[in-house]
């Protein structure tokens, strides 16, 4: 089976998996993440963005599509670290070839929350 060309994968990300949760000193639940894969080669494309005004403040929400190899393990419960920022994984799609083998993965991630 052919592989996705590595010349297309010009970015590097870290995939982080939820490793637990705790309660902070205010009694609020906080999630704890740990690195599950580092230096993952991928392609990142900014697809769209929007601005929301909520309670008098403006929030900017950006959506990116990440293309990565088929062997990477990632789920919608994970998050991505890219350029010192954290992004929530929303959708993971397995893109298959005509024989039904996974050719690459497309991940939709969001920022700005």
C-alpha positions in Angstrom: 0.0 0.0 0.0 1.4 3.5 -0.8 2.2 5.9 2.0 1.4 9.6 2.2 4.4 11.5 0.9 6.6 12.8 3.7 7.3 16.0 1.8 3.7 17.0 2.6 4.1 16.4 6.3 6.0 19.6 7.2 4.8 20.3 10.7 5.5 18.5 14.0 3.0 18.1 16.8 2.6 16.3 20.2 -0.5 14.2 20.9 -1.6 14.3 24.5 -4.0 11.8 26.1 -6.2 12.4 29.2 -4.3 10.8 32.1 -6.6 11.8 34.9 -8.3 14.6 36.7 -8.0 16.4 40.0 -9.8 19.1 42.0 -8.1 22.4 42.3 -8.0 24.6 45.5 -11.3 26.2 44.4 -13.1 22.8 44.2 -13.2 22.8 40.3 -12.3 19.7 38.3 -9.2 20.0 36.2 -8.0 17.6 33.5 -4.5 16.2 33.4 -2.9 15.3 30.1 0.3 13.4 29.3 2.3 13.0 26.1 1.3 9.9 24.2 3.2 10.7 20.9 5.8 13.4 20.3 7.3 14.8 17.1 4.4 13.5 15.0 4.9 14.6 11.4 1.8 16.1 9.9 0.3 18.8 7.7 -1.8 21.5 9.2 -4.3 23.6 7.3 -6.4 26.5 8.8 -9.9 26.0 7.4 -12.0 28.6 9.1 -12.4 30.8 12.1 -15.2 32.7 13.8 -15.7 35.3 16.5 -18.3 35.0 19.1 -19.4 37.6 21.6 -20.4 36.1 24.9 -21.2 38.1 28.0 -19.4 41.2 26.7 -16.2 39.5 25.6 -15.1 38.4 22.2 -13.9 34.8 21.7 -12.0 33.7 18.6 -12.5 30.1 17.5 -10.1 28.7 14.8 -10.6 25.3 13.2 -7.7 23.4 11.6 -7.4 20.1 9.7 -4.4 18.0 10.6 -3.3 15.3 8.1 -1.1 12.5 9.6 0.0 9.0 8.9 -2.3 6.0 9.4 -0.3 4.5 12.3 -0.8 7.4 14.7 -3.1 6.7 17.7 -5.5 9.6 18.3 -9.1 9.9 19.6 -11.5 12.8 20.1 -10.7 12.7 23.8 -7.1 13.7 23.1 -5.6 17.1 22.6 -2.8 18.4 20.3 0.1 20.6 21.3 1.4 22.7 18.4 3.7 25.8 18.5 3.2 26.0 22.3 -0.6 26.1 22.1 -3.1 23.4 22.9 -6.0 22.4 20.6 -9.0 20.2 21.3 -9.5 17.2 18.9 -13.0 17.2 17.6 -13.2 14.6 14.8 -10.8 11.8 13.6 -11.4 10.5 10.1 -9.7 7.4 8.7 -9.2 8.1 4.9 -9.1 4.8 3.1 -7.8 3.7 -0.3 -9.9 1.7 -2.7 -9.0 -1.5 -0.9 -10.3 -0.4 2.4 -6.9 0.2 4.0 -6.3 3.4 6.0 -4.2 5.6 3.8 -4.0 8.6 6.3 -5.9 10.2 9.1 -7.6 13.6 9.0 -8.1 15.3 12.4 -10.2 18.4 13.0 -8.9 20.5 15.9 -10.1 23.7 17.4 -8.5 26.5 19.3 -9.7 29.6 21.1 -11.7 28.3 24.0 
